[in-house]
Amino acid sequence: MRSVLISATPRMHKHLVIPGGGRLLHAGDLTGPGALAEVVACNAFVGSLPHRHKLPRGKALREKWAFVPSGCDVLITHRPPAGGLDFTQAGEHAGCGEPARAVRRGQPQLHVFGHIHGGDGVYPYSSTTFVKASKVNAAYQVVNGPVVFDLAVERGGRVA
């Protein structure tokens, strides 16, 4: 199924060109401070998109990491895993150990994340493909397009 992967789009949804696909995956930072008007506008935007499945995700609480199933096909987190496309503009690692442990344990085919503004990319890691789907830079300007990924779902089609 064709998946369109994005993240870090606070108040920028009007400036994005989102290609079609079967599934839209958003790894967090949908709004700025999260005022009700922002949430309503963002919800209307996502609702207007043609994707059959829309999976916006936010930050998970630490104790929830144990619930990431082994063998899931797609893992969506807000923060990147430690050591996986987690460099800031200052060249520092800013990833989180919990997603890294979840990837090692569950070995998903795809791990989508954002959080660190500036840069995006695709990086193969063992049996998992990391996708940093951040769309804005540190100045909150849209500088990256969506990542489109065709995923062969063979292990039950589970998304965490």
N, C-alpha and C positions, 0 to 999 in steps of 0.2 A: 504494500500500500504506500502510495506517495505521501510523505509527511513534509510539512513546511515548519521549520524550526526558527523561533524568534525568542528574544529576551530583551530586557532593559529597554522598554519603549515608553517611559513615563511621559504622558501628555503628548506623545509624538505619533499616535496612531493615524492622524489625518495626513501625515507626511509619508506614510509607508505605502509601498506598492507590494501587495501580498499575492503571490501566485496561487493558483488553485491547487488542490490536492485532496486526498481523502481524509487527511487528519491535520489539524493545526495544533502544535505544541508550543506553549508559552511558558518559559522557565522563570517568570517573576519580573517584578518592577513594571507592572502594568500602569500604575499611576504615580504621581509625585507624592505629596503628603497623604493622599488617600481621602480627600474631601468627597462628600457624597456626590457632588456634581461630576467629579472626575470619574468616579466608579460607574455612575450611570452612563456617561458618555462612552467610556471604554467598553462597558457591557453591550451597548447598542452597536458599537463598531464591530466587536467580535461576533455578535449575533447576526450582523449583516453579511459576514463572509460566507462563501459557498461550501466550506469544508463540512463534511458530514460529522466528523468527530472533532470537538474542540476541548482541549485539556489545559486550561490555565492552572499553573501551580505556583505556590508561594513557598516561603521558608517552612521547613518542617521542624518540629520540636525534637530535641536530641533523643528523647525516649522513644520517639516514633521510628527511628532508624531500624530497630529490631523487626519491624513489620514489613520491611522491604523483602519481598519473596525471592527465594533462590530460583534462578531460571527465568526471571522476567525478561521480556524482550526489550523494553524501553524503560529507563530510569530517568525521571525528570526532577531536577533539584534546582534551587536558586543559586547556591554557591557551588563553585567548581570543586572537584576533588583536589586534595593536596598533591601537587606535582603534575597536574593535568591541565594545561592551558590556563594556569592560575597566576600569570605574571601581571603586575600592575604596571602603569606607565613609568613608575620609578624603578622597575626591574625587580621588585620584591614578590615573593610567593605569598598569595593571599587565599589559598585554597583551604578546604576544611577536611579534617581527617575522617569525619563520619561518612561523607559520600565516597571517599576513597575505600574505606572498609566495606561499604555496601557493594561497590563495584567488584572488589576482590571476592566477596562472598557470593553474590548473585550472578556475576558474569553476564550482565545484559549485553545484547547486541549493540545497543545505542545508549549513551548517557548524554542528555541534553541539559545545559546549564547556562547561566549568564553571570549576573552580579557585578563582575568587574567590567566597568565601562571602558570602551576603547579596545578595538581589535576583536576579531572573531576568528574562528578557524575550526578545522577538522583534524583530529589526531588519532591514529590507530594505536590502541594500547591493548596488548594481548588479544583476547577475543572480543574486545569492546571498542567501539568507535566513539571517541569523545567529540562533542560538538559544542563549542562556545558560541552561542547564538545572540550575543549582545549586539544591539543595533545602533546604540549611541556611543559617542566618545565622552571623555571626562567633562566636556562643556555642554553635554546633553544635546548634541547635534547628531542627526541621523546620518551615519557615515557608512553603514554596512547594510546590505540587502539580506533578505531571508535566506536561510540555507534550505535547500530541497534535498531530500534523502529518500531513496526507494529502499524500503525495508522488507525483506522476505520473512514473513511471520511463519515460523515452523514449530515454535515451542509453546503453543497455546494462546498466543496473542495477549499476554498479560503486560499491563503498563502500570508502573508504580510511581 
